[in-house]
Amino acid sequence: MAPKTSKSRDIFKAAELAKAAAIEDARDSKYVGEIVSIESDEDHVATYLFEAALPGYVGWRWAVTVTKVDSESTPTICDVVLLP
């Protein structure tokens, strides 16, 4: 099943959490740009993509994967990576 992509629909309401995780990994907020899209991989997994503003990484994205155990649980961070 292909991921569902949305630029505006934050199904987990976790965009701020995801951006904070990317900033923590980047060690400075100036290296993490605006949200590009949100890919819903499954009912309980979503990947938030942010512009990367790191020197030498033109066109790359921060990818922050977030999960929830169920609809009532608090979202948690699974992974933070840079993708070309």
mmCIF file of the N, C-alpha and C atoms, coordinates in Angstrom:
data_MODEL
# 
_entry.id   MODEL 
# 
loop_
_atom_site.group_PDB 
_atom_site.id 
_atom_site.type_symbol 
_atom_site.label_atom_id 
_atom_site.label_alt_id 
_atom_site.label_comp_id 
_atom_site.label_asym_id 
_atom_site.label_entity_id 
_atom_site.label_seq_id 
_atom_site.pdbx_PDB_ins_code 
_atom_site.Cartn_x 
_atom_site.Cartn_y 
_atom_site.Cartn_z 
_atom_site.occupancy 
_atom_site.B_iso_or_equiv 
_atom_site.pdbx_formal_charge 
_atom_site.auth_seq_id 
_atom_site.auth_comp_id 
_atom_site.auth_asym_id 
_atom_site.auth_atom_id 
_atom_site.pdbx_PDB_model_num 
ATOM 1   N N  . MET A 1 1  ? 0.836  -1.177 0.000  1.00 0.00 ? 1  MET A N  1 
ATOM 2   C CA . MET A 1 1  ? 0.000  0.000  0.000  1.00 0.00 ? 1  MET A CA 1 
ATOM 3   C C  . MET A 1 1  ? 0.887  1.248  0.000  1.00 0.00 ? 1  MET A C  1 
ATOM 4   N N  . ALA A 1 2  ? 0.665  2.163  -0.931 1.00 0.00 ? 2  ALA A N  1 
ATOM 5   C CA . ALA A 1 2  ? 1.456  3.390  -1.039 1.00 0.00 ? 2  ALA A CA 1 
ATOM 6   C C  . ALA A 1 2  ? 1.068  4.370  0.063  1.00 0.00 ? 2  ALA A C  1 
ATOM 7   N N  . PRO A 1 3  ? 2.057  5.149  0.548  1.00 0.00 ? 3  PRO A N  1 
ATOM 8   C CA . PRO A 1 3  ? 1.743  6.141  1.571  1.00 0.00 ? 3  PRO A CA 1 
ATOM 9   C C  . PRO A 1 3  ? 0.780  7.196  1.046  1.00 0.00 ? 3  PRO A C  1 
ATOM 10  N N  . LYS A 1 4  ? -0.066 7.699  1.920  1.00 0.00 ? 4  LYS A N  1 
ATOM 11  C CA . LYS A 1 4  ? -0.964 8.799  1.583  1.00 0.00 ? 4  LYS A CA 1 
ATOM 12  C C  . LYS A 1 4  ? -0.250 10.092 1.946  1.00 0.00 ? 4  LYS A C  1 
ATOM 13  N N  . THR A 1 5  ? -0.154 11.019 1.013  1.00 0.00 ? 5  THR A N  1 
ATOM 14  C CA . THR A 1 5  ? 0.556  12.266 1.255  1.00 0.00 ? 5  THR A CA 1 
ATOM 15  C C  . THR A 1 5  ? -0.417 13.427 1.349  1.00 0.00 ? 5  THR A C  1 
ATOM 16  N N  . SER A 1 6  ? -0.175 14.271 2.319  1.00 0.00 ? 6  SER A N  1 
ATOM 17  C CA . SER A 1 6  ? -0.993 15.463 2.503  1.00 0.00 ? 6  SER A CA 1 
ATOM 18  C C  . SER A 1 6  ? -0.094 16.596 2.947  1.00 0.00 ? 6  SER A C  1 
ATOM 19  N N  . LYS A 1 7  ? -0.291 17.777 2.400  1.00 0.00 ? 7  LYS A N  1 
ATOM 20  C CA . LYS A 1 7  ? 0.495  18.925 2.834  1.00 0.00 ? 7  LYS A CA 1 
ATOM 21  C C  . LYS A 1 7  ? -0.158 19.660 3.994  1.00 0.00 ? 7  LYS A C  1 
ATOM 22  N N  . SER A 1 8  ? -1.431 19.451 4.214  1.00 0.00 ? 8  SER A N  1 
ATOM 23  C CA . SER A 1 8  ? -2.111 20.242 5.230  1.00 0.00 ? 8  SER A CA 1 
ATOM 24  C C  . SER A 1 8  ? -2.785 19.419 6.326  1.00 0.00 ? 8  SER A C  1 
ATOM 25  N N  . ARG A 1 9  ? -3.025 18.161 6.103  1.00 0.00 ? 9  ARG A N  1 
ATOM 26  C CA . ARG A 1 9  ? -3.775 17.350 7.070  1.00 0.00 ? 9  ARG A CA 1 
ATOM 27  C C  . ARG A 1 9  ? -2.828 16.670 8.056  1.00 0.00 ? 9  ARG A C  1 
ATOM 28  N N  . ASP A 1 10 ? -2.827 17.132 9.268  1.00 0.00 ? 10 ASP A N  1 
ATOM 29  C CA . ASP A 1 10 ? -1.969 16.583 10.318 1.00 0.00 ? 10 ASP A CA 1 
ATOM 30  C C  . ASP A 1 10 ? -2.811 15.621 11.151 1.00 0.00 ? 10 ASP A C  1 
ATOM 31  N N  . ILE A 1 11 ? -2.881 14.362 10.716 1.00 0.00 ? 11 ILE A N  1 
ATOM 32  C CA . ILE A 1 11 ? -3.786 13.401 11.351 1.00 0.00 ? 11 ILE A CA 1 
ATOM 33  C C  . ILE A 1 11 ? -3.462 13.137 12.815 1.00 0.00 ? 11 ILE A C  1 
ATOM 34  N N  . PHE A 1 12 ? -2.192 13.272 13.199 1.00 0.00 ? 12 PHE A N  1 
ATOM 35  C CA . PHE A 1 12 ? -1.803 13.022 14.589 1.00 0.00 ? 12 PHE A CA 1 
ATOM 36  C C  . PHE A 1 12 ? -1.707 14.306 15.407 1.00 0.00 ? 12 PHE A C  1 
ATOM 37  N N  . LYS A 1 13 ? -1.847 15.452 14.763 1.00 0.00 ? 13 LYS A N  1 
ATOM 38  C CA . LYS A 1 13 ? -1.655 16.738 15.447 1.00 0.00 ? 13 LYS A CA 1 
ATOM 39  C C  . LYS A 1 13 ? -0.272 16.758 16.109 1.00 0.00 ? 13 LYS A C  1 
ATOM 40  N N  . ALA A 1 14 ? 0.743  16.293 15.361 1.00 0.00 ? 14 ALA A N  1 
ATOM 41  C CA . ALA A 1 14 ? 2.087  16.151 15.913 1.00 0.00 ? 14 ALA A CA 1 
ATOM 42  C C  . ALA A 1 14 ? 3.144  16.922 15.132 1.00 0.00 ? 14 ALA A C  1 
ATOM 43  N N  . ALA A 1 15 ? 2.741  17.897 14.329 1.00 0.00 ? 15 ALA A N  1 
ATOM 44  C CA . ALA A 1 15 ? 3.709  18.654 13.530 1.00 0.00 ? 15 ALA A CA 1 
ATOM 45  C C  . ALA A 1 15 ? 4.726  19.373 14.415 1.00 0.00 ? 15 ALA A C  1 
ATOM 46  N N  . GLU A 1 16 ? 4.266  19.972 15.507 1.00 0.00 ? 16 GLU A N  1 
ATOM 47  C CA . GLU A 1 16 ? 5.187  20.668 16.414 1.00 0.00 ? 16 GLU A CA 1 
ATOM 48  C C  . GLU A 1 16 ? 6.148  19.686 17.073 1.00 0.00 ? 16 GLU A C  1 
ATOM 49  N N  . LEU A 1 17 ? 5.648  18.545 17.499 1.00 0.00 ? 17 LEU A N  1 
ATOM 50  C CA . LEU A 1 17 ? 6.486  17.507 18.094 1.00 0.00 ? 17 LEU A CA 1 
ATOM 51  C C  . LEU A 1 17 ? 7.537  17.037 17.091 1.00 0.00 ? 17 LEU A C  1 
ATOM 52  N N  . ALA A 1 18 ? 7.115  16.796 15.858 1.00 0.00 ? 18 ALA A N  1 
ATOM 53  C CA . ALA A 1 18 ? 8.031  16.326 14.817 1.00 0.00 ? 18 ALA A CA 1 
ATOM 54  C C  . ALA A 1 18 ? 9.096  17.371 14.510 1.00 0.00 ? 18 ALA A C  1 
ATOM 55  N N  . LYS A 1 19 ? 8.690  18.632 14.410 1.00 0.00 ? 19 LYS A N  1 
ATOM 56  C CA . LYS A 1 19 ? 9.668  19.686 14.120 1.00 0.00 ? 19 LYS A CA 1 
ATOM 57  C C  . LYS A 1 19 ? 10.663 19.831 15.267 1.00 0.00 ? 19 LYS A C  1 
ATOM 58  N N  . ALA A 1 20 ? 10.194 19.733 16.498 1.00 0.00 ? 20 ALA A N  1 
ATOM 59  C CA . ALA A 1 20 ? 11.089 19.808 17.657 1.00 0.00 ? 20 ALA A CA 1 
ATOM 60  C C  . ALA A 1 20 ? 12.114 18.679 17.627 1.00 0.00 ? 20 ALA A C  1 
ATOM 61  N N  . ALA A 1 21 ? 11.703 17.494 17.199 1.00 0.00 ? 21 ALA A N  1 
ATOM 62  C CA . ALA A 1 21 ? 12.630 16.360 17.103 1.00 0.00 ? 21 ALA A CA 1 
ATOM 63  C C  . ALA A 1 21 ? 13.679 16.605 16.023 1.00 0.00 ? 21 ALA A C  1 
ATOM 64  N N  . ALA A 1 22 ? 13.261 17.175 14.895 1.00 0.00 ? 22 ALA A N  1 
ATOM 65  C CA . ALA A 1 22 ? 14.215 17.494 13.828 1.00 0.00 ? 22 ALA A CA 1 
ATOM 66  C C  . ALA A 1 22 ? 15.203 18.558 14.293 1.00 0.00 ? 22 ALA A C  1 
ATOM 67  N N  . ILE A 1 23 ? 14.716 19.565 15.000 1.00 0.00 ? 23 ILE A N  1 
ATOM 68  C CA . ILE A 1 23 ? 15.589 20.619 15.522 1.00 0.00 ? 23 ILE A CA 1 
ATOM 69  C C  . ILE A 1 23 ? 16.579 20.046 16.526 1.00 0.00 ? 23 ILE A C  1 
ATOM 70  N N  . GLU A 1 24 ? 16.122 19.153 17.379 1.00 0.00 ? 24 GLU A N  1 
ATOM 71  C CA . GLU A 1 24 ? 17.027 18.517 18.344 1.00 0.00 ? 24 GLU A CA 1 
ATOM 72  C C  . GLU A 1 24 ? 18.130 17.744 17.624 1.00 0.00 ? 24 GLU A C  1 
ATOM 73  N N  . ASP A 1 25 ? 17.766 17.015 16.579 1.00 0.00 ? 25 ASP A N  1 
ATOM 74  C CA . ASP A 1 25 ? 18.753 16.250 15.824 1.00 0.00 ? 25 ASP A CA 1 
ATOM 75  C C  . ASP A 1 25 ? 19.714 17.173 15.078 1.00 0.00 ? 25 ASP A C  1 
ATOM 76  N N  . ALA A 1 26 ? 19.192 18.278 14.530 1.00 0.00 ? 26 ALA A N  1 
ATOM 77  C CA . ALA A 1 26 ? 20.012 19.235 13.782 1.00 0.00 ? 26 ALA A CA 1 
ATOM 78  C C  . ALA A 1 26 ? 20.874 20.092 14.704 1.00 0.00 ? 26 ALA A C  1 
ATOM 79  N N  . ARG A 1 27 ? 20.491 20.176 15.960 1.00 0.00 ? 27 ARG A N  1 
ATOM 80  C CA . ARG A 1 27 ? 21.167 20.953 16.996 1.00 0.00 ? 27 ARG A CA 1 
ATOM 81  C C  . ARG A 1 27 ? 21.027 22.469 16.836 1.00 0.00 ? 27 ARG A C  1 
ATOM 82  N N  . ASP A 1 28 ? 20.162 22.902 15.898 1.00 0.00 ? 28 ASP A N  1 
ATOM 83  C CA . ASP A 1 28 ? 19.895 24.331 15.736 1.00 0.00 ? 28 ASP A CA 1 
ATOM 84  C C  . ASP A 1 28 ? 18.656 24.497 14.858 1.00 0.00 ? 28 ASP A C  1 
ATOM 85  N N  . SER A 1 29 ? 17.752 25.351 15.275 1.00 0.00 ? 29 SER A N  1 
ATOM 86  C CA . SER A 1 29 ? 16.500 25.533 14.529 1.00 0.00 ? 29 SER A CA 1 
ATOM 87  C C  . SER A 1 29 ? 16.710 26.119 13.137 1.00 0.00 ? 29 SER A C  1 
ATOM 88  N N  . LYS A 1 30 ? 17.829 26.793 12.916 1.00 0.00 ? 30 LYS A N  1 
ATOM 89  C CA . LYS A 1 30 ? 18.056 27.393 11.592 1.00 0.00 ? 30 LYS A CA 1 
ATOM 90  C C  . LYS A 1 30 ? 18.255 26.341 10.497 1.00 0.00 ? 30 LYS A C  1 
ATOM 91  N N  . TYR A 1 31 ? 18.498 25.090 10.877 1.00 0.00 ? 31 TYR A N  1 
ATOM 92  C CA . TYR A 1 31 ? 18.714 24.020 9.905  1.00 0.00 ? 31 TYR A CA 1 
ATOM 93  C C  . TYR A 1 31 ? 17.439 23.257 9.539  1.00 0.00 ? 31 TYR A C  1 
ATOM 94  N N  . VAL A 1 32 ? 16.324 23.609 10.162 1.00 0.00 ? 32 VAL A N  1 
ATOM 95  C CA . VAL A 1 32 ? 15.046 22.929 9.892  1.00 0.00 ? 32 VAL A CA 1 
ATOM 96  C C  . VAL A 1 32 ? 14.048 23.957 9.371  1.00 0.00 ? 32 VAL A C  1 
ATOM 97  N N  . GLY A 1 33 ? 13.583 23.740 8.138  1.00 0.00 ? 33 GLY A N  1 
ATOM 98  C CA . GLY A 1 33 ? 12.663 24.684 7.510  1.00 0.00 ? 33 GLY A CA 1 
ATOM 99  C C  . GLY A 1 33 ? 11.208 24.320 7.726  1.00 0.00 ? 33 GLY A C  1 
ATOM 100 N N  . GLU A 1 34 ? 10.397 24.788 6.810  1.00 0.00 ? 34 GLU A N  1 
ATOM 101 C CA . GLU A 1 34 ? 8.952  24.580 6.875  1.00 0.00 ? 34 GLU A CA 1 
ATOM 102 C C  . GLU A 1 34 ? 8.577  23.137 6.550  1.00 0.00 ? 34 GLU A C  1 
ATOM 103 N N  . ILE A 1 35 ? 7.407  22.755 6.999  1.00 0.00 ? 35 ILE A N  1 
ATOM 104 C CA . ILE A 1 35 ? 6.896  21.421 6.693  1.00 0.00 ? 35 ILE A CA 1 
ATOM 105 C C  . ILE A 1 35 ? 6.585  21.350 5.196  1.00 0.00 ? 35 ILE A C  1 
ATOM 106 N N  . VAL A 1 36 ? 6.979  20.243 4.581  1.00 0.00 ? 36 VAL A N  1 
ATOM 107 C CA . VAL A 1 36 ? 6.761  20.031 3.151  1.00 0.00 ? 36 VAL A CA 1 
ATOM 108 C C  . VAL A 1 36 ? 5.531  19.161 2.937  1.00 0.00 ? 36 VAL A C  1 
ATOM 109 N N  . SER A 1 37 ? 5.448  18.070 3.699  1.00 0.00 ? 37 SER A N  1 
ATOM 110 C CA . SER A 1 37 ? 4.305  17.166 3.569  1.00 0.00 ? 37 SER A CA 1 
ATOM 111 C C  . SER A 1 37 ? 4.254  16.225 4.761  1.00 0.00 ? 37 SER A C  1 
ATOM 112 N N  . ILE A 1 38 ? 3.140  15.523 4.847  1.00 0.00 ? 38 ILE A N  1 
ATOM 113 C CA . ILE A 1 38 ? 2.950  14.484 5.855  1.00 0.00 ? 38 ILE A CA 1 
ATOM 114 C C  . ILE A 1 38 ? 2.513  13.236 5.113  1.00 0.00 ? 38 ILE A C  1 
ATOM 115 N N  . GLU A 1 39 ? 3.258  12.155 5.293  1.00 0.00 ? 39 GLU A N  1 
ATOM 116 C CA . GLU A 1 39 ? 2.923  10.887 4.648  1.00 0.00 ? 39 GLU A CA 1 
ATOM 117 C C  . GLU A 1 39 ? 2.361  9.932  5.689  1.00 0.00 ? 39 GLU A C  1 
ATOM 118 N N  . SER A 1 40 ? 1.122  9.547  5.521  1.00 0.00 ? 40 SER A N  1 
ATOM 119 C CA . SER A 1 40 ? 0.476  8.603  6.427  1.00 0.00 ? 40 SER A CA 1 
ATOM 120 C C  . SER A 1 40 ? 0.750  7.198  5.915  1.00 0.00 ? 40 SER A C  1 
ATOM 121 N N  . ASP A 1 41 ? 1.651  6.485  6.580  1.00 0.00 ? 41 ASP A N  1 
ATOM 122 C CA . ASP A 1 41 ? 2.053  5.153  6.142  1.00 0.00 ? 41 ASP A CA 1 
ATOM 123 C C  . ASP A 1 41 ? 1.030  4.092  6.526  1.00 0.00 ? 41 ASP A C  1 
ATOM 124 N N  . GLU A 1 42 ? 0.450  4.225  7.686  1.00 0.00 ? 42 GLU A N  1 
ATOM 125 C CA . GLU A 1 42 ? -0.557 3.295  8.204  1.00 0.00 ? 42 GLU A CA 1 
ATOM 126 C C  . GLU A 1 42 ? -1.472 4.092  9.125  1.00 0.00 ? 42 GLU A C  1 
ATOM 127 N N  . ASP A 1 43 ? -2.416 3.440  9.750  1.00 0.00 ? 43 ASP A N  1 
ATOM 128 C CA . ASP A 1 43 ? -3.312 4.144  10.664 1.00 0.00 ? 43 ASP A CA 1 
ATOM 129 C C  . ASP A 1 43 ? -2.588 4.741  11.862 1.00 0.00 ? 43 ASP A C  1 
ATOM 130 N N  . HIS A 1 44 ? -1.450 4.152  12.238 1.00 0.00 ? 44 HIS A N  1 
ATOM 131 C CA . HIS A 1 44 ? -0.762 4.591  13.450 1.00 0.00 ? 44 HIS A CA 1 
ATOM 132 C C  . HIS A 1 44 ? 0.666  5.052  13.204 1.00 0.00 ? 44 HIS A C  1 
ATOM 133 N N  . VAL A 1 45 ? 1.037  5.291  11.940 1.00 0.00 ? 45 VAL A N  1 
ATOM 134 C CA . VAL A 1 45 ? 2.389  5.741  11.604 1.00 0.00 ? 45 VAL A CA 1 
ATOM 135 C C  . VAL A 1 45 ? 2.299  6.846  10.555 1.00 0.00 ? 45 VAL A C  1 
ATOM 136 N N  . ALA A 1 46 ? 3.034  7.938  10.784 1.00 0.00 ? 46 ALA A N  1 
ATOM 137 C CA . ALA A 1 46 ? 3.086  9.028  9.809  1.00 0.00 ? 46 ALA A CA 1 
ATOM 138 C C  . ALA A 1 46 ? 4.501  9.592  9.784  1.00 0.00 ? 46 ALA A C  1 
ATOM 139 N N  . THR A 1 47 ? 4.922  10.060 8.609  1.00 0.00 ? 47 THR A N  1 
ATOM 140 C CA . THR A 1 47 ? 6.232  10.679 8.460  1.00 0.00 ? 47 THR A CA 1 
ATOM 141 C C  . THR A 1 47 ? 6.039  12.133 8.056  1.00 0.00 ? 47 THR A C  1 
ATOM 142 N N  . TYR A 1 48 ? 6.641  13.019 8.839  1.00 0.00 ? 48 TYR A N  1 
ATOM 143 C CA . TYR A 1 48 ? 6.581  14.458 8.608  1.00 0.00 ? 48 TYR A CA 1 
ATOM 144 C C  . TYR A 1 48 ? 7.866  14.867 7.902  1.00 0.00 ? 48 TYR A C  1 
ATOM 145 N N  . LEU A 1 49 ? 7.741  15.543 6.771  1.00 0.00 ? 49 LEU A N  1 
ATOM 146 C CA . LEU A 1 49 ? 8.902  15.981 6.001  1.00 0.00 ? 49 LEU A CA 1 
ATOM 147 C C  . LEU A 1 49 ? 9.052  17.496 6.106  1.00 0.00 ? 49 LEU A C  1 
ATOM 148 N N  . PHE A 1 50 ? 10.265 17.930 6.464  1.00 0.00 ? 50 PHE A N  1 
ATOM 149 C CA . PHE A 1 50 ? 10.588 19.346 6.604  1.00 0.00 ? 50 PHE A CA 1 
ATOM 150 C C  . PHE A 1 50 ? 11.752 19.689 5.687  1.00 0.00 ? 50 PHE A C  1 
ATOM 151 N N  . GLU A 1 51 ? 11.787 20.931 5.212  1.00 0.00 ? 51 GLU A N  1 
ATOM 152 C CA . GLU A 1 51 ? 12.920 21.391 4.425  1.00 0.00 ? 51 GLU A CA 1 
ATOM 153 C C  . GLU A 1 51 ? 14.177 21.323 5.289  1.00 0.00 ? 51 GLU A C  1 
ATOM 154 N N  . ALA A 1 52 ? 15.291 20.903 4.682  1.00 0.00 ? 52 ALA A N  1 
ATOM 155 C CA . ALA A 1 52 ? 16.583 20.906 5.369  1.00 0.00 ? 52 ALA A CA 1 
ATOM 156 C C  . ALA A 1 52 ? 17.362 22.128 4.902  1.00 0.00 ? 52 ALA A C  1 
ATOM 157 N N  . ALA A 1 53 ? 17.921 22.869 5.832  1.00 0.00 ? 53 ALA A N  1 
ATOM 158 C CA . ALA A 1 53 ? 18.685 24.071 5.512  1.00 0.00 ? 53 ALA A CA 1 
ATOM 159 C C  . ALA A 1 53 ? 20.133 23.917 5.968  1.00 0.00 ? 53 ALA A C  1 
ATOM 160 N N  . LEU A 1 54 ? 20.648 22.716 5.829  1.00 0.00 ? 54 LEU A N  1 
ATOM 161 C CA . LEU A 1 54 ? 22.031 22.437 6.209  1.00 0.00 ? 54 LEU A CA 1 
ATOM 162 C C  . LEU A 1 54 ? 22.959 22.713 5.032  1.00 0.00 ? 54 LEU A C  1 
ATOM 163 N N  . PRO A 1 55 ? 24.098 23.353 5.272  1.00 0.00 ? 55 PRO A N  1 
ATOM 164 C CA . PRO A 1 55 ? 25.059 23.547 4.184  1.00 0.00 ? 55 PRO A CA 1 
ATOM 165 C C  . PRO A 1 55 ? 25.470 22.186 3.609  1.00 0.00 ? 55 PRO A C  1 
ATOM 166 N N  . GLY A 1 56 ? 25.477 22.082 2.287  1.00 0.00 ? 56 GLY A N  1 
ATOM 167 C CA . GLY A 1 56 ? 25.859 20.828 1.641  1.00 0.00 ? 56 GLY A CA 1 
ATOM 168 C C  . GLY A 1 56 ? 24.721 19.848 1.439  1.00 0.00 ? 56 GLY A C  1 
ATOM 169 N N  . TYR A 1 57 ? 23.524 20.184 1.886  1.00 0.00 ? 57 TYR A N  1 
ATOM 170 C CA . TYR A 1 57 ? 22.375 19.279 1.775  1.00 0.00 ? 57 TYR A CA 1 
ATOM 171 C C  . TYR A 1 57 ? 21.216 19.942 1.023  1.00 0.00 ? 57 TYR A C  1 
ATOM 172 N N  . VAL A 1 58 ? 21.529 20.624 -0.058 1.00 0.00 ? 58 VAL A N  1 
ATOM 173 C CA . VAL A 1 58 ? 20.518 21.322 -0.857 1.00 0.00 ? 58 VAL A CA 1 
ATOM 174 C C  . VAL A 1 58 ? 19.500 20.320 -1.400 1.00 0.00 ? 58 VAL A C  1 
ATOM 175 N N  . GLY A 1 59 ? 18.227 20.606 -1.185 1.00 0.00 ? 59 GLY A N  1 
ATOM 176 C CA . GLY A 1 59 ? 17.157 19.740 -1.672 1.00 0.00 ? 59 GLY A CA 1 
ATOM 177 C C  . GLY A 1 59 ? 16.830 18.559 -0.774 1.00 0.00 ? 59 GLY A C  1 
ATOM 178 N N  . TRP A 1 60 ? 17.561 18.384 0.318  1.00 0.00 ? 60 TRP A N  1 
ATOM 179 C CA . TRP A 1 60 ? 17.291 17.278 1.235  1.00 0.00 ? 60 TRP A CA 1 
ATOM 180 C C  . TRP A 1 60 ? 16.125 17.638 2.146  1.00 0.00 ? 60 TRP A C  1 
ATOM 181 N N  . ARG A 1 61 ? 15.590 16.630 2.818  1.00 0.00 ? 61 ARG A N  1 
ATOM 182 C CA . ARG A 1 61 ? 14.459 16.799 3.735  1.00 0.00 ? 61 ARG A CA 1 
ATOM 183 C C  . ARG A 1 61 ? 14.757 16.109 5.069  1.00 0.00 ? 61 ARG A C  1 
ATOM 184 N N  . TRP A 1 62 ? 14.285 16.727 6.137  1.00 0.00 ? 62 TRP A N  1 
ATOM 185 C CA . TRP A 1 62 ? 14.244 16.039 7.422  1.00 0.00 ? 62 TRP A CA 1 
ATOM 186 C C  . TRP A 1 62 ? 12.997 15.169 7.402  1.00 0.00 ? 62 TRP A C  1 
ATOM 187 N N  . ALA A 1 63 ? 13.136 13.900 7.718  1.00 0.00 ? 63 ALA A N  1 
ATOM 188 C CA . ALA A 1 63 ? 12.000 12.981 7.796  1.00 0.00 ? 63 ALA A CA 1 
ATOM 189 C C  . ALA A 1 63 ? 11.863 12.528 9.245  1.00 0.00 ? 63 ALA A C  1 
ATOM 190 N N  . VAL A 1 64 ? 10.731 12.836 9.837  1.00 0.00 ? 64 VAL A N  1 
ATOM 191 C CA . VAL A 1 64 ? 10.476 12.482 11.233 1.00 0.00 ? 64 VAL A CA 1 
ATOM 192 C C  . VAL A 1 64 ? 9.275  11.541 11.259 1.00 0.00 ? 64 VAL A C  1 
ATOM 193 N N  . THR A 1 65 ? 9.518  10.305 11.678 1.00 0.00 ? 65 THR A N  1 
ATOM 194 C CA . THR A 1 65 ? 8.451  9.312  11.741 1.00 0.00 ? 65 THR A CA 1 
ATOM 195 C C  . THR A 1 65 ? 7.855  9.306  13.145 1.00 0.00 ? 65 THR A C  1 
ATOM 196 N N  . VAL A 1 66 ? 6.537  9.400  13.176 1.00 0.00 ? 66 VAL A N  1 
ATOM 197 C CA . VAL A 1 66 ? 5.776  9.484  14.424 1.00 0.00 ? 66 VAL A CA 1 
ATOM 198 C C  . VAL A 1 66 ? 4.794  8.317  14.462 1.00 0.00 ? 66 VAL A C  1 
ATOM 199 N N  . THR A 1 67 ? 4.553  7.791  15.651 1.00 0.00 ? 67 THR A N  1 
ATOM 200 C CA . THR A 1 67 ? 3.589  6.695  15.785 1.00 0.00 ? 67 THR A CA 1 
ATOM 201 C C  . THR A 1 67 ? 2.657  6.933  16.968 1.00 0.00 ? 67 THR A C  1 
ATOM 202 N N  . LYS A 1 68 ? 1.512  6.268  16.911 1.00 0.00 ? 68 LYS A N  1 
ATOM 203 C CA . LYS A 1 68 ? 0.554  6.239  18.019 1.00 0.00 ? 68 LYS A CA 1 
ATOM 204 C C  . LYS A 1 68 ? 0.084  4.796  18.171 1.00 0.00 ? 68 LYS A C  1 
ATOM 205 N N  . VAL A 1 69 ? -0.050 4.345  19.392 1.00 0.00 ? 69 VAL A N  1 
ATOM 206 C CA . VAL A 1 69 ? -0.521 2.984  19.646 1.00 0.00 ? 69 VAL A CA 1 
ATOM 207 C C  . VAL A 1 69 ? -1.982 2.838  19.240 1.00 0.00 ? 69 VAL A C  1 
ATOM 208 N N  . ASP A 1 70 ? -2.772 3.868  19.541 1.00 0.00 ? 70 ASP A N  1 
ATOM 209 C CA . ASP A 1 70 ? -4.189 3.880  19.164 1.00 0.00 ? 70 ASP A CA 1 
ATOM 210 C C  . ASP A 1 70 ? -4.633 5.335  19.054 1.00 0.00 ? 70 ASP A C  1 
ATOM 211 N N  . SER A 1 71 ? -5.875 5.551  18.742 1.00 0.00 ? 71 SER A N  1 
ATOM 212 C CA . SER A 1 71 ? -6.358 6.918  18.524 1.00 0.00 ? 71 SER A CA 1 
ATOM 213 C C  . SER A 1 71 ? -6.342 7.779  19.787 1.00 0.00 ? 71 SER A C  1 
ATOM 214 N N  . GLU A 1 72 ? -6.310 7.162  20.942 1.00 0.00 ? 72 GLU A N  1 
ATOM 215 C CA . GLU A 1 72 ? -6.314 7.898  22.206 1.00 0.00 ? 72 GLU A CA 1 
ATOM 216 C C  . GLU A 1 72 ? -4.915 8.195  22.747 1.00 0.00 ? 72 GLU A C  1 
ATOM 217 N N  . SER A 1 73 ? -3.895 7.541  22.237 1.00 0.00 ? 73 SER A N  1 
ATOM 218 C CA . SER A 1 73 ? -2.554 7.672  22.801 1.00 0.00 ? 73 SER A CA 1 
ATOM 219 C C  . SER A 1 73 ? -1.843 8.937  22.321 1.00 0.00 ? 73 SER A C  1 
ATOM 220 N N  . THR A 1 74 ? -0.803 9.298  23.046 1.00 0.00 ? 74 THR A N  1 
ATOM 221 C CA . THR A 1 74 ? 0.032  10.440 22.697 1.00 0.00 ? 74 THR A CA 1 
ATOM 222 C C  . THR A 1 74 ? 1.028  10.016 21.627 1.00 0.00 ? 74 THR A C  1 
ATOM 223 N N  . PRO A 1 75 ? 1.243  10.833 20.587 1.00 0.00 ? 75 PRO A N  1 
ATOM 224 C CA . PRO A 1 75 ? 2.217  10.472 19.558 1.00 0.00 ? 75 PRO A CA 1 
ATOM 225 C C  . PRO A 1 75 ? 3.635  10.453 20.120 1.00 0.00 ? 75 PRO A C  1 
ATOM 226 N N  . THR A 1 76 ? 4.450  9.549  19.602 1.00 0.00 ? 76 THR A N  1 
ATOM 227 C CA . THR A 1 76 ? 5.856  9.466  19.985 1.00 0.00 ? 76 THR A CA 1 
ATOM 228 C C  . THR A 1 76 ? 6.722  9.425  18.729 1.00 0.00 ? 76 THR A C  1 
ATOM 229 N N  . ILE A 1 77 ? 7.972  9.835  18.886 1.00 0.00 ? 77 ILE A N  1 
ATOM 230 C CA . ILE A 1 77 ? 8.921  9.861  17.776 1.00 0.00 ? 77 ILE A CA 1 
ATOM 231 C C  . ILE A 1 77 ? 9.562  8.486  17.626 1.00 0.00 ? 77 ILE A C  1 
ATOM 232 N N  . CYS A 1 78 ? 9.567  7.988  16.396 1.00 0.00 ? 78 CYS A N  1 
ATOM 233 C CA . CYS A 1 78 ? 10.230 6.715  16.092 1.00 0.00 ? 78 CYS A CA 1 
ATOM 234 C C  . CYS A 1 78 ? 11.626 6.940  15.528 1.00 0.00 ? 78 CYS A C  1 
ATOM 235 N N  . ASP A 1 79 ? 11.743 7.934  14.622 1.00 0.00 ? 79 ASP A N  1 
ATOM 236 C CA . ASP A 1 79 ? 12.990 8.091  13.886 1.00 0.00 ? 79 ASP A CA 1 
ATOM 237 C C  . ASP A 1 79 ? 13.096 9.504  13.332 1.00 0.00 ? 79 ASP A C  1 
ATOM 238 N N  . VAL A 1 80 ? 14.327 10.003 13.253 1.00 0.00 ? 80 VAL A N  1 
ATOM 239 C CA . VAL A 1 80 ? 14.620 11.286 12.614 1.00 0.00 ? 80 VAL A CA 1 
ATOM 240 C C  . VAL A 1 80 ? 15.811 11.060 11.700 1.00 0.00 ? 80 VAL A C  1 
ATOM 241 N N  . VAL A 1 81 ? 15.632 11.331 10.400 1.00 0.00 ? 81 VAL A N  1 
ATOM 242 C CA . VAL A 1 81 ? 16.721 11.139 9.433  1.00 0.00 ? 81 VAL A CA 1 
ATOM 243 C C  . VAL A 1 81 ? 16.694 12.255 8.397  1.00 0.00 ? 81 VAL A C  1 
ATOM 244 N N  . LEU A 1 82 ? 17.819 12.405 7.694  1.00 0.00 ? 82 LEU A N  1 
ATOM 245 C CA . LEU A 1 82 ? 17.896 13.292 6.536  1.00 0.00 ? 82 LEU A CA 1 
ATOM 246 C C  . LEU A 1 82 ? 17.771 12.442 5.289  1.00 0.00 ? 82 LEU A C  1 
ATOM 247 N N  . LEU A 1 83 ? 16.935 12.870 4.348  1.00 0.00 ? 83 LEU A N  1 
ATOM 248 C CA . LEU A 1 83 ? 16.742 12.131 3.098  1.00 0.00 ? 83 LEU A CA 1 
ATOM 249 C C  . LEU A 1 83 ? 17.061 13.025 1.906  1.00 0.00 ? 83 LEU A C  1 
ATOM 250 N N  . PRO A 1 84 ? 17.743 12.460 0.898  1.00 0.00 ? 84 PRO A N  1 
ATOM 251 C CA . PRO A 1 84 ? 18.033 13.255 -0.310 1.00 0.00 ? 84 PRO A CA 1 
ATOM 252 C C  . PRO A 1 84 ? 16.781 13.483 -1.141 1.00 0.00 ? 84 PRO A C  1 
# 
